[in-house]
Amino acid sequence: MKKSNTTSRAAPARRALRPIAAQPDSGFAYSRAFFEGLVDSAISHAKKLGATDAAAHASEGCGLSVSVRKGELENVERNRDKSLGITVHMGQRRGNASTSDFSLAAIKQTVQAAFDIARFTAEDPFAALPDEADIAPPQEQRTDLELFFPWAITSEQAALIALETEAAALKVDKRITNSEGAGVSAQQSHFFSAHTHGFRGGYASSRHSLSVSPIAGKGDDMQRDAWYSSQRDALELASPEAVGRYAAERALSRLKARKIATTECPVLFESPLAAGLLGSFVQAISGGALYRKSTFLMDSLGKSVFPKHIDILEDPFIKRGKGSSPFDDEGVRVQARSVVEAGKVQGYFLGSYSARKLGMKTTGNAGGSHNLVLSSRQTRAGDDLDAMLQRLGTGLFVTELMGSGVNYVTGDYSRGASGFWVENGRIAYPVHEITIAGNMKAMLKGIVAVGADTYNYGAKTVGSILVNKMKVAGS
């Protein structure tokens, strides 16, 4: 009788963990149902060991990347990875472990490893699962965000698209003399997470891209530039010809670049680079930097950090958005909100841990920010790049930045740069081998205009940004 009972208890677990094929057209080896069984088994075993709380996360990713150069195939890479992560809580102690082996024995070993780590970890009163009141219940999880568009493309088809993109760049002008190559990438993933405070959820997502990097000129006057298109749905990617042509035009525009004398002047950041300024602001008001007191924007809540004409909105629910999600990495509710209104900071970016350290509430940003849009109340529909150059007058238009020269403690900013010198609202000539410098506090306060030439870079959307004054170090 005892043997029979043991067998009957073990059998359901074996059935739950048997690989269940996903939908044939998804490209995945494992189904959502299989991941649910995997996660439930891990949490159940953690509770049997004596854990007070536990969380588990199962995921799978797969994709294809193809690159070509000078009309020939260079690389074909296929990736497929899988992971099960488990977090075990023993009171105020926490341990983490992960495995890529989905067998029952490996799951138990991984849970045991997390449990052993928790036993010997120092107590941390803030290291706990999110409060149950903050959890996104299944009925509130948005399922209509349109995040998953599998691209059933073969390596041969991807190579043809990459070759077409490179060829489009090379035929623009005889001065396009070389190429660093073109590439096509098709990536997709899915996951399921759960924890003992009541969260259960997961979803599939995709990200596809097309890129090329042509070289213009010869000898000492050679310039490289690049362009790309990235979307969740491959049908929304820019055409190979458009990507190739624009990349070539960018490279050509940089020929005969000059050095300039050291000066102080207004600086216009091209919209993809302006998204980087927004990213620096996000990092400065994120929980980790705040509770460690390693940010130049300490205690900025309710204070003016930007001019009054600047607003920043966050919206996790934009369909097909690259930063869209029905919940954050902890399973906490997310919501559309105003981060900056009329220049004043309305909220930080906090997960549960950092929120507790700061004596605040989570903002649903464990794992980072969601779709952000920076805008100016002064921007008009006709404020395209030409209009922004007119607004710049005489100064520097930056199209490339090098290095990561931002000191988040002091706000000091120093980056290698290249772009164009602008006189009387018109591009005079390309410039290179310069450094732009300033302080992020002054730069954010010194934003005098934001263009209508909006560009989506990852999960951030912003037009070109004009800063009133920066130091430019040249010859």
Rosetta blueprint (number, residue, H / E / L):
1 M L
2 K H
3 K H
4 S H
5 N H
6 T H
7 T H
8 S H
9 R H
10 A H
11 A H
12 P H
13 A H
14 R H
15 R H
16 A H
17 L H
18 R L
19 P L
20 I L
21 A L
22 A L
23 Q L
24 P L
25 D L
26 S L
27 G L
28 F L
29 A L
30 Y L
31 S L
32 R H
33 A H
34 F H
35 F H
36 E H
37 G H
38 L H
39 V H
40 D H
41 S H
42 A H
43 I H
44 S H
45 H H
46 A H
47 K H
48 K H
49 L H
50 G L
51 A L
52 T L
53 D E
54 A E
55 A E
56 A E
57 H E
58 A E
59 S E
60 E E
61 G E
62 C E
63 G E
64 L E
65 S E
66 V E
67 S E
68 V E
69 R E
70 K L
71 G L
72 E E
73 L E
74 E E
75 N E
76 V E
77 E E
78 R E
79 N E
80 R E
81 D E
82 K E
83 S E
84 L E
85 G E
86 I E
87 T E
88 V E
89 H E
90 M E
91 G L
92 Q L
93 R E
94 R E
95 G E
96 N E
97 A E
98 S E
99 T E
100 S L
101 D L
102 F L
103 S L
104 L H
105 A H
106 A H
107 I H
108 K H
109 Q H
110 T H
111 V H
112 Q H
113 A H
114 A H
115 F H
116 D H
117 I H
118 A H
119 R H
120 F L
121 T L
122 A L
123 E L
124 D L
125 P L
126 F L
127 A L
128 A L
129 L L
130 P L
131 D L
132 E H
133 A H
134 D H
135 I E
136 A L
137 P L
138 P H
139 Q H
140 E H
141 Q L
142 R L
143 T L
144 D L
145 L L
146 E L
147 L L
148 F L
149 F L
150 P L
151 W L
152 A L
153 I L
154 T L
155 S H
156 E H
157 Q H
158 A H
159 A H
160 L H
161 I H
162 A H
163 L H
164 E H
165 T H
166 E H
167 A H
168 A H
169 A H
170 L H
171 K L
172 V L
173 D L
174 K L
175 R L
176 I E
177 T E
178 N E
179 S E
180 E E
181 G E
182 A E
183 G E
184 V E
185 S E
186 A E
187 Q E
188 Q E
189 S E
190 H E
191 F E
192 F E
193 S E
194 A E
195 H E
196 T L
197 H L
198 G L
199 F L
200 R E
201 G E
202 G L
203 Y L
204 A E
205 S E
206 S E
207 R E
208 H E
209 S E
210 L E
211 S E
212 V E
213 S E
214 P E
215 I E
216 A E
217 G E
218 K E
219 G L
220 D L
221 D E
222 M E
223 Q E
224 R E
225 D L
226 A L
227 W E
228 Y E
229 S E
230 S E
231 Q E
232 R L
233 D L
234 A H
235 L H
236 E H
237 L L
238 A L
239 S L
240 P H
241 E H
242 A H
243 V H
244 G H
245 R H
246 Y H
247 A H
248 A H
249 E H
250 R H
251 A H
252 L H
253 S H
254 R L
255 L L
256 K L
257 A L
258 R E
259 K L
260 I L
261 A L
262 T L
263 T E
264 E E
265 C E
266 P E
267 V E
268 L E
269 F E
270 E L
271 S H
272 P H
273 L H
274 A H
275 A H
276 G H
277 L H
278 L H
279 G H
280 S H
281 F H
282 V H
283 Q H
284 A H
285 I L
286 S E
287 G H
288 G H
289 A H
290 L H
291 Y H
292 R L
293 K L
294 S L
295 T L
296 F L
297 L L
298 M L
299 D L
300 S L
301 L E
302 G L
303 K L
304 S E
305 V L
306 F L
307 P L
308 K L
309 H L
310 I E
311 D E
312 I E
313 L E
314 E E
315 D L
316 P L
317 F L
318 I L
319 K L
320 R L
321 G L
322 K L
323 G L
324 S L
325 S L
326 P L
327 F L
328 D L
329 D L
330 E L
331 G L
332 V E
333 R L
334 V L
335 Q L
336 A L
337 R E
338 S E
339 V E
340 V E
341 E E
342 A L
343 G L
344 K E
345 V E
346 Q L
347 G L
348 Y L
349 F E
350 L L
351 G L
352 S H
353 Y H
354 S H
355 A H
356 R H
357 K H
358 L H
359 G L
360 M L
361 K L
362 T L
363 T L
364 G L
365 N L
366 A L
367 G L
368 G L
369 S L
370 H L
371 N L
372 L E
373 V E
374 L E
375 S E
376 S E
377 R L
378 Q L
379 T L
380 R L
381 A L
382 G L
383 D L
384 D L
385 L H
386 D H
387 A H
388 M H
389 L H
390 Q H
391 R H
392 L H
393 G L
394 T L
395 G E
396 L E
397 F E
398 V E
399 T E
400 E E
401 L E
402 M E
403 G L
404 S L
405 G L
406 V E
407 N L
408 Y L
409 V L
410 T L
411 G L
412 D E
413 Y E
414 S E
415 R E
416 G E
417 A E
418 S E
419 G E
420 F E
421 W E
422 V E
423 E E
424 N L
425 G L
426 R E
427 I E
428 A E
429 Y E
430 P E
431 V E
432 H E
433 E E
434 I E
435 T E
436 I E
437 A E
438 G E
439 N E
440 M H
441 K H
442 A H
443 M H
444 L H
445 K H
446 G L
447 I E
448 V E
449 A E
450 V E
451 G L
452 A L
453 D L
454 T L
455 Y E
456 N E
457 Y E
458 G L
459 A L
460 K E
461 T E
462 V E
463 G L
464 S L
465 I E
466 L E
467 V E
468 N E
469 K E
470 M E
471 K E
472 V E
473 A E
474 G L
475 S L
